[in-house]
């Protein structure tokens, strides 16, 4: 997902029973499991908020499973600990950007590739940001994983076996030896974006008092029985309609996750297993030796463990000159301040080249108390660049974004 919904801190509601608080014994146990198996601790807090006691009744034709409340299903999801699995995942992303999704601008960010490029995951995995892709995943504990993007007559893989890790592109016979980030605080691998587990984790992190969590029947996914957990914003100004997570009835593992937008249509982002097995993969799955003739490169630079999962937020803030937020919950809008001297660009044309064509085709001029602005819209995220040097962004409607810009102080 191109932009992550801001993480909210869960607060108990007035009148909430003491037994529902995450500090009680059952929640401490769930928190320990979450930390051990890389499920964010915020998942545990979900059970203390807005989780209605809605039973998971079996729909006609769907598996007849024991009834669970949303409270129980979230706890089951938090306690999932399957470290050994393999399977095939289908990932589909539709942000509503024709230039990206169809390759009209040279496949910028889309699935089309020339076969040139390198095998660095930082650039290759951005291809998942649009279109439909098939992934093959495998894991044997926290230190042995493999992710492969399947293409026509080619495959791109990231393989980790303990302290050794590689990225290999069979289309151009290029390989990169990778640094393995080591940090006891790391919650996610930087190579597992847009998997069902990752999408489920991020959706649960966004749960707060402005959210409804409910169970919506049962289903079959990849030949397995599953409960359906639905997370919905209560606020009307969000572009998010709902996040639906299909949770394996036996293991509690997310089998499919989909985010739908208020504008309707197919999901903005969906990732789900089409085939899955919760047994340890063969050891050879995680073994890799560059084939003869492969061009091998070393990492461009060593990435500190505490920065391996993303950009340095402090450096970004310094570059942009500070930031603040407006609103709350799912309608939070972030404001970034452009460097001095950057004002006025909102009222200018982007210019030539692929990037310029793309910006001009997507931007819409708007006016308000902030002066002139250029509005960039997707099905999920809206971004407003104003003439007075500010950038406003959020998973909110255009009207909500403009109101936030006009109410700035």
Secondary structure, 3 states (H helix, E strand, C coil): CCCCCCCCCCCCCCCCCHHHCCCCHHHHHHHHHHHHCCCCCHHHHHCCCCECCCCCCCCCCCCCCCCCCHHHHHHHHHCCCCCEEEEEEEEEECCCCHHHHCCCCCCCCCCCCCCCCCCCHHHHHHHHHCEEEEEEEEEECCCEEEEEEEECCEEEEEEEECCEEEEEECCCCEEEECCCCCCCCCCCCCCCCCCHHHHHHHHHHCCCCCEEEEEEEEEEECCEEEEEEEEEECCCCECEEEEEEEEECCCCCEEEEEEEECCCCCCCEEEEEEEEECCCCCHHHHCCCCCCCCEEECCCCCCCHHHCCCCCHHHHHHHHCCEEEECCHHHCEEEEECCCCCCCHHHCCCCCHHHHHHHHHHEEEEEECCEEEEEEECCCCEEEEECCCEEEEECECHHHHHHHHHCCC
